[in-house]
């Protein structure tokens, strides 16, 4: 019997209706340019679509030219629900969204489970939105792909980097890091803090990132460690906050969002 991880935030973070979701995604993606190069890895936000999807779309549009070339996605997101050490795998065979089911790369997941800091922990996946909100975007910009979903707990940059390196040299594989930036500051403070964080990310100074910089700082640090090790460049594509999108009427308590590519 197929074990399918069901959506936890469809109908709240994004539409549960398939047609409405397709229209929304098409709208966001049509508003941004596709870029000149297809990235090997991206960093994108994970809030409700009315807040963060315009920023996420700015980097997901870069994948459209490679829609038939990318056939596997390694997706990292922080844990908002469960505390644990290391990285959490799902024992699901598929992840479901209103747009359909995504097959898990079970062979790769089994391989990862052999690492000492990686374990199966379905509880970490069950209600977690940081991975889920990316799935409809991926289903829209890519044709067919398998998924390797990883929720990050208390893990080192070196551990995250080690996992990414297992897949990095494979041309059919994309790495996606899910994170928002600053949380619940006034608009001007958020702009200042997020600009500082964005500079740190582009300069690959991952040691300077913490939970105040970005909720997904754990997987971000790992990707930046790999980028520094391989002399790669991280480039900001978009940097805004909820005061620029659906939160524009209330700028006293905003959340920051950034989108980045490694080409």
N, C-alpha and C positions, 0 to 999 in steps of 0.2 A: 504494500500500500504506500502511496506517495504521501510524504509528510510535507505539508505546504505551510510556510510562515505567512499568516494572513496580515493584511494592512492594519496598522494600529492607529494611524492618523488621517486616513482617507475620510473626507467629510469635515475635517477640522483644519489641517494644515494645507490641504489641497482638495479639489472636488472629488467626491466619490463617484460621480456620474462620468462615464467614459467619454461621452461626447463633449461635455463641458470642460473636462480636463484636456482633451485634445485641442479644443479651441483656445484655451488659455495658454497652453504651451506653444502653439503655433504663433500666437500673438506676441509672446515674449521673445521668441527666437527670431521672428521677422523684424523686430525692432533693433537688432544688433548686427554688426558685420561678422563675417566668418573668420577673419584673420588670414594671414599668409602661410603659416605653417601649422601642421597638425601636432599638438603637444603629446609628449610621452606621459605627462602627468598633469593633473589640474588640482587646484584648491578652490572650493566653492562653498557657499553658505547653506544652512539647512533649516531656516526658519519657515514659518507659514509663507505660502507663495505670494500673498499680497504684499508681504514685507521684503522678502529676499529674492524672489524668483527673477526680477529684472537683472539683478547682479549675477546670479547663477547663469542666466541665459547668455550673458556676455562672454562667458568662457565655454559653455556647452556648444555654442555656435561654431567654435573652432574645430569641433569634432565632425561636423557634417560632411566635409570633403572625404573623411576616412570612414564613412558609415559602413562600408563593406569590407574594410581592412581590419578593423578592430573586432575581435571575436571573443575577447575575455576582459573582464574588468575586475581589478582588485580594489575594493572599496573599504576605506577606513573611516570610522566615526567615533567620537567620544561617547562614553557611557553617561547618560543622564539619570538612569534609574537604579543601577546596581553598582556597588563598589566591589572591586576585585583587583588582583594583581595580574599583569600580563595582558594577553589578548584573548578574546572570546570568539570561538567559532559557533556556527549554528549546525545542528544535526538535520536541518530541513533539506529536502531534495529540491525544493523550489521556493522562491519568494514571489508572492502574488501582489499585484497592484490592479487598479481598475482597468489598466491597459493590457492585462494578461499576466502570464506566469513566466518567471525567469528561472532557467535551470541553474542549479549550483554546480560548480566544477568540483564534484565530490572527490575526484582523485587528488586534486591539488589541496583540498581541505584536509584530506587524510594525511597527506605529506606534511602539512603545516602542524597537524596535531602531534606530530612526533617531536616538535621542538619543546623544550622544557618549560617555556613561558607561554605556551599556547594551549588552550583547552576548549573542549566543547562546553558551552554554557548558554543554553537556550533562554534562560531567564534574562540574560543581558540583551537578547535580541527581541524578545516578545513585544515589548512596548516602546522600543527605542526608535525615535524619529530621525536621528542623525544620519542613518543610512537610508531609511525608507524614502525620504523626500527627494533623493537623487534618482531613484529608480525610474519614475516616469520620464524624467529628462533623458536618461540613458536609452529608454525604450523608444523615444522619439527621434533621437539623433543617430542611433545605430540600427543596423538591420537585425542580425542575430548575434547574441553573445551569451556567454556563461558568466556567472558571478562568483566571486570569492569575497564574502562579506565578513568583516572583522570589526568587532567593537573593542575599543581600546580602554583598558583600565589604567592601573599604575604600571606603566612600562617605560623603559629607557629609550632614548633616541637610537642607541645602538641596536636594541632589539627590533624596533620598527624598521630600521635600515636593513637589518639582516633579512627580514621577511620580504621587503621590497626587492632586494637584490636577487632573490630567487627567481623573480619574473622580469627583471629590468631589461635584459638583453633580448627579449622576445618581441618582435615587431607587431604581433597581433594583440598585445596586452597593454591596457591603459590602467594607470593608477589614479584613483580619485581620493582626495583627502577632504573630509567634511568638517568645516568649522565656521562658527561665527566669530566676531571679534569682540570689542568691548560691550559690556552689558549695563544698561540702565543708568547711564549718565545723561546730563543735558546735552543738547545738540552740539554746542561748541566744544565742550569737553570731550565728547565722543570723537569729533573730527580730529582734535589734537592727538588723542591717544591712538586712534586708528592709523593716523599718518605715521606716528612713531613706530607702531607695530609693523606697518607695511614696509617701512624702510628696513627694519630688522629682518623681515622675511626676504626681501630682495637682496640684502647683503649676506644672507645665509648665516646670520648670527643666532643660531637656534638656542644656544645656551641662555639667551636673554628672554626667551618666551616663557610665560607661566599662565596660570589660570586667569589672571587679570587681563592678559593680552588677548587670549582666544580660548574659548571653551574646548576646542580641539587641539590644544597646543601639543599634546602628547604625539599624535600621528604627524602633525606638522613638523615637529622637531626631527622626527625620523626621516621625513622626506628631505628636509634641508640638510641633514647630515649626509645623506646620499649625494645630494647635489654638490655640496662642498667637496666631498671625497672624489667626485668625478669631474670637478671643475665645470659644472653646469650652471646655467643662468636661470633664475626665477624672475618672471616679469609680471607686474601688476597689470590686469586688464580693466578692472573696475574697483572702485572704493567708495562706498556710500553707506548710509545707515537708514534705519526705518523712518527717520525724520525726512528723508528724501523721497520715500515711497508712500506706503499707506499710512504711515504715522506722521505725515506732514502737518496735521492739525494739532498734534501734541508733541512738542520737541523738548519736553522736560525730562523724558525718560526713554531713551532710544537704545537700539542695539545696532552695532556696527557689522558691516558685511564687506568682505573682500573676495576678489576672484583673481587667480594667478595661474600662469602656465609655466611648465618646463618643457622646452622644445627639443 
